[in-house]
Amino acid sequence: MAASNFHLVLTLIMAISLSSFNGSLAARNLLQTSLPPLPTIPTLPTTTLPPLPAVPNLPAATLPPLPAMPNLPAATLPPLPAMPNLPAATLPPLPTNIPAIPKAALPPLPTIPALPTNIPTTIPSFPFLSPPPSN
């Protein structure tokens, strides 16, 4: 997987580096050349269209009258049946004394250590970073 990623990146870098040289030469060539004059568009002859024909007047259609609605007999629905009387449900009485919830004893919070107040502001010198002694 890592080898294919490496080859993909290497291929992209090679393609960009090889194409940028020719691309910059082509862009410079286009910038230095002037555009040729555009060809002129010939004028087309104008034509006159014949007038549209007049819309004929059509006779109005006479529709027959709608038939009258027949009188339907009124529907009589049967009466709803009477609801039966259900016996009243007897619920047990609620308790009068509610037991207390036990309190959870939490351990004390840990103390946060104090930050040091004497922070060094100078960089210590290391002997291997100093220049060699001169003769």
MDAnalysis code that builds the backbone (N, CA, C; Angstrom):
import MDAnalysis as mda
import numpy as np

u = mda.Universe.empty(405, n_residues=135, atom_resindex=np.repeat(np.arange(135), 3), trajectory=True)
u.add_TopologyAttr("name", ["N", "CA", "C"] * 135)
u.add_TopologyAttr("resid", np.arange(1, 136))
u.add_TopologyAttr("resname", ["MET", "ALA", "ALA", "SER", "ASN", "PHE", "HIS", "LEU", "VAL", "LEU", "THR", "LEU", "ILE", "MET", "ALA", "ILE", "SER", "LEU", "SER", "SER", "PHE", "ASN", "GLY", "SER", "LEU", "ALA", "ALA", "ARG", "ASN", "LEU", "LEU", "GLN", "THR", "SER", "LEU", "PRO", "PRO", "LEU", "PRO", "THR", "ILE", "PRO", "THR", "LEU", "PRO", "THR", "THR", "THR", "LEU", "PRO", "PRO", "LEU", "PRO", "ALA", "VAL", "PRO", "ASN", "LEU", "PRO", "ALA", "ALA", "THR", "LEU", "PRO", "PRO", "LEU", "PRO", "ALA", "MET", "PRO", "ASN", "LEU", "PRO", "ALA", "ALA", "THR", "LEU", "PRO", "PRO", "LEU", "PRO", "ALA", "MET", "PRO", "ASN", "LEU", "PRO", "ALA", "ALA", "THR", "LEU", "PRO", "PRO", "LEU", "PRO", "THR", "ASN", "ILE", "PRO", "ALA", "ILE", "PRO", "LYS", "ALA", "ALA", "LEU", "PRO", "PRO", "LEU", "PRO", "THR", "ILE", "PRO", "ALA", "LEU", "PRO", "THR", "ASN", "ILE", "PRO", "THR", "THR", "ILE", "PRO", "SER", "PHE", "PRO", "PHE", "LEU", "SER", "PRO", "PRO", "PRO", "SER", "ASN"])
u.atoms.positions = np.array([
    [0.833, -1.185, 0.000],
    [0.000, 0.000, 0.000],
    [0.874, 1.243, 0.000],
    [1.903, 1.259, 0.844],
    [2.782, 2.423, 0.905],
    [3.586, 2.551, -0.373],
    [3.936, 1.420, -0.975],
    [4.716, 1.472, -2.208],
    [3.871, 2.050, -3.339],
    [2.580, 1.703, -3.403],
    [1.744, 2.248, -4.479],
    [1.521, 3.740, -4.281],
    [1.397, 4.205, -3.009],
    [1.268, 5.635, -2.753],
    [2.544, 6.360, -3.169],
    [3.686, 5.762, -2.888],
    [4.955, 6.377, -3.265],
    [5.057, 6.504, -4.781],
    [4.676, 5.428, -5.491],
    [4.752, 5.470, -6.956],
    [3.760, 6.479, -7.527],
    [2.580, 6.615, -6.911],
    [1.607, 7.588, -7.383],
    [2.136, 9.007, -7.202],
    [2.698, 9.299, -6.053],
    [3.240, 10.632, -5.796],
    [4.417, 10.907, -6.726],
    [5.284, 9.928, -6.908],
    [6.436, 10.107, -7.793],
    [5.979, 10.346, -9.231],
    [4.964, 9.628, -9.675],
    [4.447, 9.817, -11.026],
    [3.831, 11.199, -11.192],
    [3.080, 11.659, -10.191],
    [2.490, 12.989, -10.273],
    [3.558, 14.079, -10.305],
    [4.605, 13.933, -9.503],
    [5.677, 14.939, -9.493],
    [6.392, 14.952, -10.834],
    [6.657, 13.783, -11.410],
    [7.326, 13.733, -12.711],
    [6.441, 14.338, -13.799],
    [5.148, 14.057, -13.772],
    [4.238, 14.588, -14.788],
    [4.148, 16.104, -14.695],
    [4.084, 16.625, -13.472],
    [4.002, 18.078, -13.308],
    [5.299, 18.745, -13.736],
    [6.426, 18.151, -13.375],
    [7.704, 18.787, -13.726],
    [7.957, 18.728, -15.229],
    [7.540, 17.660, -15.902],
    [7.758, 17.578, -17.343],
    [6.767, 18.435, -18.120],
    [5.551, 18.571, -17.607],
    [4.559, 19.341, -18.352],
    [4.685, 20.833, -18.102],
    [5.271, 21.236, -17.001],
    [5.332, 22.667, -16.704],
    [6.278, 23.387, -17.651],
    [7.335, 22.728, -18.129],
    [8.291, 23.382, -19.036],
    [7.616, 23.683, -20.364],
    [6.951, 22.679, -20.949],
    [6.277, 22.903, -22.220],
    [5.089, 23.847, -22.057],
    [4.427, 23.759, -20.938],
    [3.295, 24.648, -20.703],
    [3.727, 26.088, -20.602],
    [4.847, 26.339, -19.932],
    [5.304, 27.721, -19.814],
    [5.792, 28.244, -21.153],
    [6.408, 27.383, -21.973],
    [6.824, 27.836, -23.303],
    [5.612, 28.145, -24.171],
    [4.590, 27.338, -24.090],
    [3.394, 27.585, -24.884],
    [2.691, 28.850, -24.430],
    [2.630, 29.075, -23.134],
    [1.991, 30.285, -22.624],
    [2.769, 31.517, -23.058],
    [4.089, 31.450, -23.027],
    [4.905, 32.599, -23.447],
    [4.707, 32.854, -24.940],
    [4.634, 31.779, -25.724],
    [4.439, 31.936, -27.164],
    [3.085, 32.585, -27.443],
    [2.050, 32.184, -26.717],
    [0.737, 32.782, -26.922],
    [0.708, 34.243, -26.512],
    [1.443, 34.583, -25.450],
    [1.466, 35.971, -25.012],
    [2.215, 36.863, -26.000],
    [3.220, 36.344, -26.688],
    [4.029, 37.163, -27.584],
    [3.399, 37.305, -28.964],
    [2.514, 36.413, -29.356],
    [1.923, 36.516, -30.689],
    [0.686, 37.384, -30.625],
    [0.386, 38.041, -31.740],
    [-0.821, 38.857, -31.802],
    [-1.918, 38.035, -32.457],
    [-3.141, 38.386, -32.141],
    [-4.263, 37.639, -32.671],
    [-4.514, 38.034, -34.122],
    [-4.857, 37.088, -34.988],
    [-5.202, 37.448, -36.364],
    [-6.547, 38.161, -36.375],
    [-6.788, 38.990, -37.390],
    [-8.089, 39.682, -37.427],
    [-9.218, 38.684, -37.632],
    [-10.321, 38.944, -36.993],
    [-11.468, 38.062, -37.098],
    [-12.134, 38.258, -38.453],
    [-12.671, 37.201, -39.045],
    [-13.342, 37.371, -40.338],
    [-14.632, 38.172, -40.172],
    [-14.975, 38.909, -41.205],
    [-16.197, 39.706, -41.143],
    [-17.390, 38.818, -41.470],
    [-18.492, 39.105, -40.829],
    [-19.705, 38.330, -41.048],
    [-20.471, 38.988, -42.187],
    [-20.805, 38.247, -43.250],
    [-21.531, 38.878, -44.360],
    [-22.952, 39.239, -43.926],
    [-23.458, 40.294, -44.541],
    [-24.823, 40.709, -44.214],
    [-25.793, 39.817, -44.964],
    [-26.831, 39.420, -44.287],
    [-27.838, 38.545, -44.879],
    [-28.987, 39.395, -45.392],
    [-29.601, 38.990, -46.504],
    [-30.732, 39.770, -47.001],
    [-31.918, 39.636, -46.053],
    [-32.654, 40.728, -45.910],
    [-33.825, 40.689, -45.038],
    [-35.028, 40.281, -45.861],
    [-35.849, 39.478, -45.286],
    [-37.047, 39.025, -45.975],
    [-38.254, 39.496, -45.204],
    [-39.328, 39.728, -45.937],
    [-40.575, 40.118, -45.279],
    [-41.474, 38.901, -45.234],
    [-42.068, 38.698, -44.112],
    [-42.950, 37.553, -43.932],
    [-44.356, 37.923, -44.370],
    [-45.076, 36.991, -44.936],
    [-46.467, 37.297, -45.305],
    [-47.304, 37.464, -44.044],
    [-48.391, 38.232, -44.138],
    [-49.209, 38.414, -42.933],
    [-49.899, 37.102, -42.551],
    [-50.157, 36.980, -41.278],
    [-50.832, 35.780, -40.780],
    [-52.293, 35.800, -41.207],
    [-52.862, 34.645, -41.493],
    [-54.280, 34.630, -41.887],
    [-55.166, 35.007, -40.706],
    [-56.323, 35.577, -41.029],
    [-57.249, 35.986, -39.972],
    [-57.888, 34.746, -39.356],
    [-58.186, 34.842, -38.082],
    [-58.814, 33.736, -37.375],
    [-60.307, 33.781, -37.685],
    [-60.880, 32.708, -38.210],
    [-62.321, 32.748, -38.545],
    [-63.166, 32.752, -37.281],
    [-64.334, 33.355, -37.363],
    [-65.272, 33.368, -36.234],
    [-66.052, 32.066, -36.255],
    [-65.907, 31.295, -35.204],
    [-66.620, 30.022, -35.121],
    [-67.956, 30.242, -34.431],
    [-68.983, 29.494, -34.835],
    [-70.269, 29.665, -34.154],
    [-70.184, 29.131, -32.727],
    [-70.924, 29.778, -31.837],
    [-70.936, 29.348, -30.430],
    [-71.705, 28.041, -30.315],
    [-71.177, 27.132, -29.558],
    [-71.833, 25.830, -29.401],
    [-72.935, 25.955, -28.374],
    [-74.065, 25.360, -28.678],
    [-75.171, 25.351, -27.724],
    [-75.173, 23.996, -27.030],
    [-75.051, 24.028, -25.732],
    [-75.002, 22.797, -24.947],
    [-76.384, 22.475, -24.413],
    [-76.731, 21.211, -24.346],
    [-78.038, 20.865, -23.764],
    [-78.001, 21.104, -22.260],
    [-79.149, 21.391, -21.647],
    [-79.146, 21.630, -20.194],
    [-78.855, 20.334, -19.436],
    [-78.292, 20.517, -18.255],
    [-77.982, 19.363, -17.406],
    [-79.269, 18.775, -16.856],
    [-79.334, 17.445, -16.688],
    [-80.564, 16.861, -16.129],
    [-80.712, 17.250, -14.662],
    [-81.934, 17.303, -14.203],
    [-82.207, 17.671, -12.808],
    [-81.787, 16.527, -11.894],
    [-81.373, 16.901, -10.706],
    [-80.947, 15.896, -9.727],
    [-82.185, 15.188, -9.169],
    [-82.152, 13.867, -9.155],
    [-83.334, 13.164, -8.615],
    [-83.381, 13.305, -7.098],
    [-84.573, 13.293, -6.552],
    [-84.748, 13.368, -5.098],
    [-84.517, 11.986, -4.509],
    [-83.504, 11.889, -3.668],
    [-83.189, 10.607, -3.028],
    [-83.894, 10.546, -1.689],
    [-84.335, 9.359, -1.258],
    [-84.979, 9.277, 0.058],
    [-83.942, 9.512, 1.163],
    [-84.386, 10.132, 2.235],
    [-83.491, 10.404, 3.356],
    [-83.144, 9.087, 4.055],
    [-81.882, 8.943, 4.375],
    [-81.440, 7.712, 5.021],
    [-81.711, 7.810, 6.508],
    [-82.288, 6.759, 7.048],
    [-82.522, 6.706, 8.493],
    [-81.549, 5.703, 9.082],
    [-80.755, 6.171, 10.018],
    [-79.758, 5.314, 10.662],
    [-80.352, 4.710, 11.919],
    [-79.993, 3.471, 12.239],
    [-80.496, 2.882, 13.490],
    [-79.808, 3.561, 14.671],
    [-80.476, 3.603, 15.806],
    [-79.853, 4.248, 16.972],
    [-78.649, 3.451, 17.465],
    [-77.701, 4.170, 18.073],
    [-76.513, 3.528, 18.627],
    [-76.897, 2.693, 19.836],
    [-76.235, 1.568, 20.030],
    [-76.565, 0.759, 21.217],
    [-76.097, 1.476, 22.483],
    [-76.769, 1.235, 23.565],
    [-76.430, 1.859, 24.843],
    [-75.146, 1.247, 25.391],
    [-74.326, 2.090, 26.010],
    [-73.074, 1.618, 26.592],
    [-73.379, 0.906, 27.900],
    [-72.798, -0.270, 28.120],
    [-73.060, -0.968, 29.393],
    [-72.342, -0.253, 30.535],
    [-72.915, -0.319, 31.709],
    [-72.297, 0.282, 32.891],
    [-71.206, -0.647, 33.392],
    [-69.980, -0.126, 33.418],
    [-68.852, -0.914, 33.901],
    [-68.711, -0.705, 35.398],
    [-68.263, -1.733, 36.118],
    [-68.067, -1.537, 37.568],
    [-66.873, -0.609, 37.805],
    [-66.957, 0.170, 38.851],
    [-65.874, 1.101, 39.185],
    [-64.688, 0.307, 39.708],
    [-63.508, 0.684, 39.234],
    [-62.300, -0.021, 39.660],
    [-61.860, 0.519, 41.002],
    [-61.508, -0.389, 41.912],
    [-61.019, 0.032, 43.230],
    [-59.507, -0.102, 43.231],
    [-58.832, 1.016, 43.507],
    [-57.371, 1.045, 43.523],
    [-56.886, 0.921, 44.955],
    [-55.723, 0.315, 45.158],
    [-55.187, 0.241, 46.531],
    [-54.764, 1.638, 46.982],
    [-54.793, 1.882, 48.285],
    [-54.430, 3.219, 48.770],
    [-52.925, 3.467, 48.611],
    [-52.575, 4.748, 48.406],
    [-51.172, 5.129, 48.282],
    [-50.504, 5.059, 49.651],
    [-49.213, 4.715, 49.684],
    [-48.544, 4.675, 50.995],
    [-48.396, 6.094, 51.552],
    [-48.507, 6.200, 52.853],
    [-48.427, 7.526, 53.478],
    [-47.002, 7.892, 53.833],
    [-46.163, 6.936, 54.161],
    [-44.770, 7.254, 54.507],
    [-43.860, 6.703, 53.405],
    [-43.116, 7.609, 52.772],
    [-42.210, 7.219, 51.688],
    [-40.835, 7.022, 52.303],
    [-40.179, 5.888, 52.050],
    [-38.854, 5.675, 52.643],
    [-37.843, 6.669, 52.076],
    [-36.878, 7.059, 52.898],
    [-35.858, 8.029, 52.486],
    [-34.831, 7.336, 51.601],
    [-34.316, 8.104, 50.628],
    [-33.286, 7.575, 49.726],
    [-31.946, 7.675, 50.441],
    [-31.163, 6.592, 50.449],
    [-29.867, 6.670, 51.146],
    [-28.926, 7.627, 50.418],
    [-28.144, 8.360, 51.185],
    [-27.170, 9.304, 50.632],
    [-25.908, 8.541, 50.260],
    [-25.367, 8.896, 49.104],
    [-24.135, 8.252, 48.646],
    [-22.949, 9.021, 49.210],
    [-22.019, 8.299, 49.821],
    [-20.818, 8.933, 50.375],
    [-19.743, 8.923, 49.301],
    [-19.368, 10.116, 48.843],
    [-18.347, 10.225, 47.801],
    [-16.986, 10.408, 48.448],
    [-15.946, 9.859, 47.845],
    [-14.603, 10.077, 48.396],
    [-14.190, 11.533, 48.148],
    [-13.264, 12.058, 48.949],
    [-12.847, 13.448, 48.745],
    [-12.099, 13.596, 47.414],
    [-12.189, 14.803, 46.831],
    [-11.516, 15.067, 45.565],
    [-10.008, 15.112, 45.776],
    [-9.224, 14.640, 44.821],
    [-7.767, 14.700, 44.990],
    [-7.284, 16.145, 44.861],
    [-6.183, 16.422, 45.498],
    [-5.627, 17.781, 45.432],
    [-4.765, 17.909, 44.186],
    [-4.786, 19.094, 43.610],
    [-3.988, 19.350, 42.417],
    [-2.621, 19.854, 42.868],
    [-1.523, 19.263, 42.356],
    [-0.199, 19.732, 42.786],
    [0.048, 21.144, 42.276],
    [0.800, 21.896, 43.047],
    [1.102, 23.284, 42.687],
    [2.121, 23.317, 41.554],
    [1.975, 24.313, 40.684],
    [2.908, 24.470, 39.575],
    [4.198, 25.115, 40.075],
    [5.325, 24.770, 39.479],
    [6.580, 25.408, 39.925],
    [6.575, 26.886, 39.545],
    [7.130, 27.692, 40.425],
    [7.149, 29.147, 40.180],
    [8.484, 29.615, 39.634],
    [9.536, 28.836, 39.795],
    [10.864, 29.256, 39.306],
    [11.153, 28.527, 37.987],
    [10.627, 29.066, 36.886],
    [10.852, 28.471, 35.571],
    [12.081, 29.142, 34.972],
    [13.082, 28.365, 34.546],
    [14.288, 29.000, 33.996],
    [13.964, 29.690, 32.669],
    [14.586, 30.868, 32.472],
    [14.345, 31.638, 31.253],
    [15.556, 31.636, 30.337],
    [16.667, 31.077, 30.760],
    [17.858, 31.046, 29.914],
    [18.044, 29.642, 29.367],
    [18.681, 29.572, 28.226],
    [18.949, 28.282, 27.605],
    [20.301, 27.790, 28.128],
    [20.359, 26.581, 28.660],
    [21.655, 26.095, 29.155],
    [22.610, 25.837, 27.990],
    [23.853, 25.991, 28.228],
    [24.841, 25.739, 27.167],
    [25.328, 24.305, 27.284],
    [25.436, 23.669, 26.162],
    [25.915, 22.303, 26.108],
    [27.304, 22.315, 25.493],
    [28.215, 21.512, 25.999],
    [29.583, 21.574, 25.481],
    [29.694, 21.091, 24.041],
    [28.825, 20.196, 23.598],
    [28.981, 19.685, 22.247],
    [28.419, 20.666, 21.217],
    [27.721, 21.747, 21.661],
    [27.207, 22.720, 20.720],
    [28.142, 23.926, 20.585],
    [29.163, 24.019, 21.442],
    [30.079, 25.151, 21.366],
    [31.125, 24.894, 20.266],
    [31.662, 25.952, 19.674],
    [32.658, 25.744, 18.629],
    [33.950, 25.151, 19.203],
    [34.707, 24.465, 18.372],
    [35.956, 23.874, 18.889],
    [36.954, 24.976, 19.232],
    [37.815, 24.697, 20.162],
    [38.831, 25.719, 20.542],
    [39.809, 25.951, 19.395],
    [40.196, 27.186, 19.233],
    [41.148, 27.518, 18.161],
    [42.579, 27.435, 18.690],
    [43.532, 27.164, 17.794],
    [44.937, 27.051, 18.191],
    [45.670, 28.349, 18.078],
])
